[in-house]
Amino acid sequence: MNLINKMNKRVEHMSVFDLKLTQWATLFIAFIIAKLFPKILNINIWWFVGLFMLCLIKPVYVFYFKKS
């Protein structure tokens, strides 16, 4: 089984909620990258890191650890 098929099998276990949380986590990682450039954002970076981790907990669990 190649890598793409394995990833597709894992994604099949994810709900719409899991996919949306992953989408939000991606948004927050984009904010973290934007924060690395001064004066783009004035929000403390740890808020973004915390939100990123919070949004990613359930999708990572479902993707890697949940059995069929």
SEVEXLO-625298 format. One line per 10 residues: their letters; for each residue x, y, z of N, C-alpha, C, O. Coordinates in nm, 4 decimals, decimal comma. Layout:
a) X:Y:Z:X:Y:Z:X:Y:Z:X:Y:Z ~ ...
***
This chain:
mnlinkmnkr) 0,0852:-0,1176:0,0000:0,0000:0,0000:0,0000:0,0901:0,1244:0,0000:0,1805:0,1359:0,0828 ~ 0,0657:0,2148:-0,0910:0,1508:0,3332:-0,0957:0,1053:0,4383:0,0052:0,0011:0,4251:0,0695 ~ 0,1857:0,5414:0,0167:0,1624:0,6445:0,1181:0,0289:0,7161:0,0996:-0,0408:0,7425:0,1976 ~ -0,0072:0,7472:-0,0224:-0,1334:0,8189:-0,0476:-0,2527:0,7358:-0,0022:-0,3446:0,7889:0,0601 ~ -0,2528:0,6066:-0,0325:-0,3628:0,5199:0,0110:-0,3714:0,5119:0,1625:-0,4812:0,5131:0,2182 ~ -0,2571:0,5038:0,2299:-0,2562:0,4998:0,3761:-0,3140:0,6284:0,4350:-0,3928:0,6238:0,5295 ~ -0,2750:0,7422:0,3795:-0,3262:0,8704:0,4287:-0,4762:0,8829:0,4016:-0,5498:0,9339:0,4861 ~ -0,5222:0,8375:0,2857:-0,6658:0,8406:0,2557:-0,7448:0,7559:0,3542:-0,8533:0,7958:0,3965 ~ -0,6924:0,6400:0,3915:-0,7607:0,5543:0,4903:-0,7719:0,6263:0,6245:-0,8752:0,6193:0,6911 ~ -0,6659:0,6950:0,6632:-0,6686:0,7668:0,7910:-0,7667:0,8830:0,7876:-0,8375:0,9073:0,8854
vehmsvfdlk) -0,7715:0,9547:0,6766:-0,8617:1,0698:0,6662:-1,0073:1,0250:0,6678:-1,0937:1,0998:0,7135 ~ -1,0359:0,9057:0,6193:-1,1729:0,8542:0,6208:-1,2291:0,8439:0,7616:-1,3509:0,8479:0,7792 ~ -1,1436:0,8308:0,8619:-1,1879:0,8203:1,0014:-1,2221:0,9566:1,0608:-1,2841:0,9642:1,1669 ~ -1,1826:1,0627:0,9941:-1,2017:1,1965:1,0489:-1,3411:1,2490:1,0148:-1,3928:1,2284:0,9050 ~ -1,3991:1,3169:1,1120:-1,5300:1,3785:1,0891:-1,5101:1,5186:1,0315:-1,3975:1,5669:1,0196 ~ -1,6202:1,5823:0,9963:-1,6141:1,7193:0,9464:-1,5574:1,8107:1,0553:-1,4825:1,9039:1,0263 ~ -1,5933:1,7835:1,1788:-1,5419:1,8620:1,2919:-1,3894:1,8515:1,3006:-1,3212:1,9517:1,3220 ~ -1,3364:1,7306:1,2841:-1,1916:1,7102:1,2863:-1,1231:1,7868:1,1734:-1,0178:1,8472:1,1936 ~ -1,1822:1,7841:1,0569:-1,1239:1,8541:0,9429:-1,1266:2,0052:0,9640:-1,0321:2,0752:0,9274 ~ -1,2338:2,0547:1,0225:-1,2424:2,1981:1,0497:-1,1419:2,2397:1,1568:-1,0814:2,3464:1,1467
ltqwatlfia) -1,1236:2,1562:1,2595:-1,0221:2,1871:1,3607:-0,8827:2,1908:1,2985:-0,8000:2,2743:1,3349 ~ -0,8575:2,1009:1,2057:-0,7295:2,1012:1,1351:-0,7148:2,2294:1,0532:-0,6067:2,2877:1,0461 ~ -0,8227:2,2715:0,9927:-0,8210:2,3956:0,9155:-0,7889:2,5152:1,0056:-0,7098:2,6017:0,9679 ~ -0,8493:2,5202:1,1233:-0,8209:2,6284:1,2168:-0,6760:2,6222:1,2640:-0,6105:2,7255:1,2770 ~ -0,6259:2,5015:1,2896:-0,4865:2,4866:1,3317:-0,3921:2,5401:1,2245:-0,2905:2,6019:1,2561 ~ -0,4253:2,5166:1,0994:-0,3457:2,5687:0,9887:-0,3496:2,7211:0,9869:-0,2476:2,7854:0,9618 ~ -0,4647:2,7783:1,0128:-0,4758:2,9231:1,0200:-0,3865:2,9785:1,1302:-0,3177:3,0786:1,1104 ~ -0,3876:2,9135:1,2466:-0,3059:2,9614:1,3576:-0,1567:2,9458:1,3294:-0,0775:3,0296:1,3724 ~ -0,1168:2,8411:1,2584:0,0244:2,8277:1,2224:0,0629:2,9391:1,1246:0,1764:2,9866:1,1263 ~ -0,0305:2,9802:1,0403:-0,0050:3,0943:0,9508:0,0125:3,2225:1,0321:0,0969:3,3059:0,9993
fiiaklfpki) -0,0665:3,2383:1,1374:-0,0496:3,3540:1,2252:0,0870:3,3513:1,2937:0,1509:3,4554:1,3092 ~ 0,1319:3,2325:1,3347:0,2630:3,2197:1,3980:0,3718:3,2637:1,3009:0,4639:3,3359:1,3388 ~ 0,3611:3,2206:1,1778:0,4595:3,2599:1,0767:0,4534:3,4103:1,0538:0,5570:3,4760:1,0428 ~ 0,3323:3,4651:1,0466:0,3179:3,6097:1,0280:0,3751:3,6862:1,1469:0,4289:3,7958:1,1313 ~ 0,3630:3,6275:1,2655:0,4128:3,6928:1,3865:0,5651:3,7025:1,3865:0,6214:3,7892:1,4532 ~ 0,6308:3,6162:1,3139:0,7767:3,6208:1,3071:0,8258:3,7476:1,2369:0,9419:3,7857:1,2520 ~ 0,7384:3,8123:1,1608:0,7725:3,9376:1,0955:0,7139:4,0515:1,1789:0,5920:4,0623:1,1922 ~ 0,7998:4,1361:1,2348:0,7536:4,2412:1,3273:0,6491:4,3342:1,2647:0,6472:4,3572:1,1437 ~ 0,5654:4,3847:1,3489:0,4635:4,4851:1,3172:0,3492:4,4329:1,2297:0,2598:4,5102:1,1953 ~ 0,3491:4,3043:1,1926:0,2351:4,2516:1,1179:0,1194:4,2267:1,2141:0,0048:4,2628:1,1874
lniniwwfvg) 0,1521:4,1650:1,3248:0,0504:4,1383:1,4279:0,1019:4,1862:1,5622:0,2210:4,1747:1,5910 ~ 0,0146:4,2388:1,6429:0,0545:4,2862:1,7753:0,0036:4,1959:1,8868:0,0087:4,2335:2,0039 ~ -0,0447:4,0791:1,8524:-0,0973:3,9855:1,9521:0,0163:3,8965:2,0006:0,1031:3,8577:1,9224 ~ 0,0156:3,8646:2,1280:0,1171:3,7773:2,1862:0,1161:3,6420:2,1150:0,0099:3,5825:2,0970 ~ 0,2318:3,5939:2,0749:0,2438:3,4699:1,9967:0,1939:3,3474:2,0728:0,1501:3,2505:2,0107 ~ 0,1996:3,3497:2,2051:0,1592:3,2320:2,2826:0,0095:3,2047:2,2734:-0,0336:3,0911:2,2930 ~ -0,0697:3,3063:2,2443:-0,2123:3,2837:2,2193:-0,2304:3,1954:2,0959:-0,3114:3,1027:2,0960 ~ -0,1540:3,2252:1,9909:-0,1623:3,1468:1,8679:-0,1105:3,0050:1,8882:-0,1692:2,9092:1,8379 ~ -0,0017:2,9918:1,9612:0,0533:2,8584:1,9880:-0,0476:2,7754:2,0668:-0,0701:2,6585:2,0352 ~ -0,1077:2,8345:2,1680:-0,2075:2,7639:2,2478:-0,3298:2,7239:2,1664:-0,3781:2,6112:2,1779
lfmlclikpv) -0,3795:2,8144:2,0853:-0,4953:2,7825:2,0011:-0,4618:2,6765:1,8970:-0,5436:2,5893:1,8675 ~ -0,3419:2,6843:1,8418:-0,2949:2,5833:1,7462:-0,2962:2,4445:1,8104:-0,3493:2,3498:1,7525 ~ -0,2387:2,4327:1,9277:-0,2324:2,3034:1,9971:-0,3719:2,2544:2,0344:-0,4025:2,1360:2,0207 ~ -0,4555:2,3451:2,0812:-0,5912:2,3074:2,1199:-0,6709:2,2531:2,0019:-0,7423:2,1537:2,0153 ~ -0,6590:2,3172:1,8880:-0,7340:2,2741:1,7695:-0,6789:2,1459:1,7097:-0,7502:2,0757:1,6380 ~ -0,5550:2,1145:1,7376:-0,4931:1,9992:1,6735:-0,5023:1,8705:1,7549:-0,4745:1,7631:1,7016 ~ -0,5401:1,8778:1,8811:-0,5401:1,7594:1,9678:-0,6312:1,6493:1,9138:-0,5850:1,5374:1,8917 ~ -0,7574:1,6780:1,8926:-0,8511:1,5746:1,8491:-0,8211:1,5221:1,7081:-0,8212:1,4004:1,6892 ~ -0,7955:1,6077:1,6084:-0,7642:1,5533:1,4758:-0,6401:1,4641:1,4738:-0,6378:1,3632:1,4032 ~ -0,5383:1,4996:1,5495:-0,4178:1,4152:1,5546:-0,4502:1,2813:1,6181:-0,4032:1,1774:1,5717
yvfyfkks) -0,5302:1,2829:1,7239:-0,5705:1,1573:1,7876:-0,6462:1,0685:1,6894:-0,6153:0,9501:1,6758 ~ -0,7445:1,1251:1,6216:-0,8261:1,0472:1,5287:-0,7403:0,9961:1,4120:-0,7544:0,8812:1,3700 ~ -0,6525:1,0810:1,3606:-0,5722:1,0457:1,2428:-0,4714:0,9357:1,2753:-0,4554:0,8426:1,1963 ~ -0,4037:0,9441:1,3887:-0,2950:0,8512:1,4182:-0,3313:0,7361:1,5110:-0,2739:0,6279:1,4983 ~ -0,4246:0,7554:1,6038:-0,4445:0,6567:1,7078:-0,5777:0,5842:1,7081:-0,5872:0,4754:1,7649 ~ -0,6812:0,6405:1,6467:-0,8128:0,5771:1,6486:-0,8134:0,4582:1,5553:-0,7712:0,4683:1,4401 ~ -0,8605:0,3470:1,6043:-0,8705:0,2243:1,5235:-1,0059:0,2188:1,4545:-1,1024:0,2799:1,5004 ~ -1,0124:0,1468:1,3463:-1,1353:0,1380:1,2648:-1,2517:0,0918:1,3444:-1,3619:0,0791:1,2910
***
